[in-house]
């Protein structure tokens, strides 16, 4: 995908874009590069094509197509593509993804060196933290770009987010566009996938943030330790190698992994470390959380400031503290930080409220056991007469978390409707069976019995629309219905196809349909 308009790039030789001493010319002559591509369909005359290894197919399979479209060279790893010799410059590298990242930064003139660059990683809280920082930058009259799970925002232009963190070429072109349109800062989510795949390598970070850690993405990383090591790269490798003079890390030390990371960073180069949480550099002296938001006294490096936010949920108090800490260390004063936090409205799909006449519906992106438990806990602190949770688990993803999410919902909610959530190529009924394997603490009832049931109960409705309608139609006055898992998403993935589906739309429709408006 091409995001950029007219951005500054350089006409340079192909080999100048690569890491010195870390490539081998197999055949062909060096040439002046007009563009970079990793999708053969985007190759143009005199472009340099990067054949990236993929989970399903090797990029070398598409190199011939790139050459036909005008590519003057191919960068690859692994076995040499003999059939391409004599057709273009062939360059072998040890890591094609890292080579693409390096080439992109050089091609676009190292844009992050000219931006205040903040990378945010962690299992949960990344999106809200980037929105908070963007709002604080705005309050400080600092033009800022923001990239993440929901969208990519550059100087008023919004682009759909295909990945939480784009491929390195797209990411750097976004940085370059931000620089070209006058942005002075950028805050972006750095996912574990992106860190494992070197998408954010060679970014010049001012600040790296760790929002917290819990089980997720084990279908990709295999183990929790591998997942943690991927997250850690942002600090021990990328931030460490940044050329910025006053670089620092902000760590939420509320988890064992956060404390472990903070301890390990003590011995890493010239990185300043700031901790957030009880006993840390930034902590809440007191706060309250209710249906109108979070407010209280935040202690920031010994200075006390009243902070008020429209964001709902105790966990957002942590996101606010983390963002405020980073902004303070970037030189923004406390009054401006407070204004920026207060100016942020709702973040799409993050404890997003939809008000009915006598009920409250909350839409949240929580799709891990820890996030679901926190969302349920935050909902219960709003003192509902009853709490119903609607959720499912994604197909073709970490199966081990399914019973854990079922256990959390069964133990913490009054009523649960187990349904589908992007089943993809898996059988939705099989996914649900694996969820309810962890729900022994609740009693299963039929949907027709749901309204009159007492105690902890659950029912199963694989059709997500029906599940949402059941929860809303049978809610009692003063109840909260938490619809978890999809958040901001506007689609449902069935098989290999995406169909339009928005939890927020379905909730509003059900509120109207059943006279709860």
Buried (B, 14 or more C-beta within 10 A) or exposed (E): EEBBEEBEBEEBBBBBBBBEEEBEBBBBEBBEBBBBBBBBEBBEEBBBBBBBBEEEEBBBEBBBBBBEBBBBBBBBBEEBBEEBEEBBBBBBBEBBBBBBBBBBBBBBBBBBBBBBBBBBBBBBBBBBBBBBBBBBBBBBEBBBBBBBBBBBBBBEBEBEBEBBBBBBBBBBBBBBBBBBBEBBBBBBBBBBBBBBBBBBBBBBBBBBBBBBBBBBBBEBBEEBEBBBBBBBBBBBBBBBBBEBEEBBBBBBBBBEBBBBBBEEBEEBEEBEBBBBBEEBBBBBEEBEBEBEBBBBEBBBEEEEBEBBBBBBBBBBBBBBBBBBBBBBBBEBEBEBBBBBBBBBEBBBBBBBBBEBEEBBBBBBBBBBBBBBBBBBBBBBBBEBEBBBBBBBBBBEBBBEBBBBBBBBBBBBBBBBBBBBBBBBEBEBEEBBBBBBEBBEBBBBBEBEEBEEBEEBBBBBBBEBBBBBBBBBBBBEEEBBBBBBBBBBBBEBBBEEEEEEBBBBBBBBBBBEEBEBE
